Amino acid sequence: MTRARLLWLVLPASIAAAFAAGLALGGSSHEATAPAPVPASPPTAAAAAAPRGLSADEVRRIVRDELANAPARAAGEAATDKADAEAGDPDALARAHEVLAAGMADGRWSIEDRAALRQAIVRLARPQIDEIFATLFPAINAGQLRLDRGVTPL
């Protein structure tokens, strides 16, 4: 047997033996140790002098008052949210329609079209965005609008 061949046989066996001996003698020297416990700090003077707080009856009264006023407050907030959602920028909606019309005219959707639509959409309300999408995605799916290579619709 040649010396090189003997080296290739002995070397892996030596490495395995060294690994087994290391495990048997105590494992890794990089074992994690638990952090030292932090001593509890004494209560501060402010915490010791603070009043106990509200009584259970006071908390019950506050919760009942809040629950009684919640439906009226929620209805007012919902009406405001709905009005805000329905209101959008009409100029942005017109711009989005222009971008769609330009893309539909030449039958391709370019990165410039996408960028222009993104700029218009950020100023639209959800119903207006849905209106734009109801035109854009069916046109893509029907093959009326072809995406340029590497361009996503949005």
N, C-alpha and C positions, 0 to 999 in steps of 0.2 A: 504494500500500500504506500502511495506517495505521501510525502509530508503535507502537501496542500490538502489532499483528501482527508488525511487524519485530522488536520486542523478544522475542516468543515464539520467533522463528526464530533470532535471534542468541544468545540466552542459553544454550540447550543446546549449541550449537556451541562457545561460549566455554568452558563447563565441561568439555567433552570435550577441547578443546585444552589447557586447563590441566592436566588429569589426565594426558594423554599427555606433556606437557613434564615434569611431576614425575617420572614413571616413567623418562623418558629421562635426566634429570639426576641420578639417584641413588636413586630409590625412596623408601621410607619413612624418616623420621628416627627412627622408633621401633624400629629393628632390634634384635633380641636379641643381646647379647654374651655370650660364654662367661665364666663366673666365673673369677676368678683362681685358679690352682692353689694348693692348700694345701701348704706345705712339710712334708715328712715329719718327724715328731718322732723324736728319738733314742730307742732302747729305754730303758725305765726300769731302775733298779738292781735292782728286785725281779724283773723278767723276765730280766735278765742272770744273776742269781744263782740262779734257780729250777732245781731238778734236772730232768733230762731226762724223767722220768716212768717209766711201766711199759715193760718190755721186750715184745717181740712174743710171747714164750712165756707171759708172765704174762697178757697180754690173751687169748690163746687159751684158757688154763686157766679164766679167769673166764667167758668166753663159754660154754665147754663146761659148766661148773657151772650156769650160769643156764639153759641149754637143757635140761639133765637135770632140773632142778627145775620147769621151766615147766609140764608137763602136770599135775602134782599141784596146783600152785598155781591153775592155770586151772580145774580141776575143782571145787576148793573155792569159788572166786569165782563160778563158774556156778551152783552149788547155792544160794549165798547170794542171788544176783541173782534166780533163779527163785522162791525163797521170798518175797523182797520184792515181786516182780511179782504173785504170786498173792494176797498179803495186801493188802487194801485196807480202807478204813474201812467197816464194815458199816452204820453209821448214815448215812453219806453215800450208800451204795447204796440204802438204804430211802428216803431223802429224794428221790433222783433218781427212783425208781419212783413216789413220791407225786406229784411234779411232772408226770411223764408221765401218770399216771392222771387228774389234774385237767385237764390239757389235752385228753386224749381224751374226758373226760366232757362238756365243752362244745364240743368239736370245733374249737377255735381255739387257736393258739399265739401268745401275747402276748409283749410285751417283758419282762413280769414273769416269765412262765414261763421264758423264755430266761435271764434273770439268775439265777433260782433253780437252774436246771439247771447253769449255769456254776459256781456256788458249790459244788454237790455234786460235779461231775466232777473238780475239781482234787484231791480227796482219794481218788479211785478208782484202782485198778490197771487196767492195760490190758485184761485180760479183762472186767472189770466195765464199763468204758467201752464195749467192743464189745457187751456185753449191752444196754446202754441204747440205743446206736445201732441195734441190730437191731430195736428196737421203734419208735424215733422216726422213722427215715427211711422204712421201709415204710408207716407210717401217713400220712406226708405224701404219699408217692407215690401211695397208694391213694385219697387225697382224704378220709380219715377225720379228718385234722388239717389245718386250713386256717391258713396263716400270716397274721397281721395285716399290714396294709400297711406295708412298709418293715422288717419284722422278718425276720431270718435265723434258721435253726434254732439256730445256736449263736452 
